[in-house]
Amino acid sequence: MPRELIIFLLILCLFFLFNIWRLVSKKKILLKHALLWSFLTVMVMIATLTTKYLRVVSDFVGIEKVSNMIFLFGFLVLLVISFLLTTTVSKQKVAINTLTQEIALANKKIEELKHGSNH
């Protein structure tokens, strides 16, 4: 892999790590998500620095360039993260619907008690 690409990827990863932890410090991202993204970013950095081992894997898989394999792995990781976030959003939607229904029932009960004590 060309040295310029390695340097570019490493700088990009360091910038990404910096932004992840900046968002954590501003409480805009949860620590568990920041740890996941940080771990994956460090894995990309390690993969970028150990290209000779990746050459063996890319040859085995049939990918001609190691850089293409790194981007393929990145894409696959993003697919997995996207799926995990989709399941989280789905669970939150169910929880929001349940809470909305419980609040509506509680408000109805309060209104019934108010009208019952007025008569």
Order of alpha helices (4+ residues) and beta strands (2+ residues): alpha-alpha-alpha-alpha
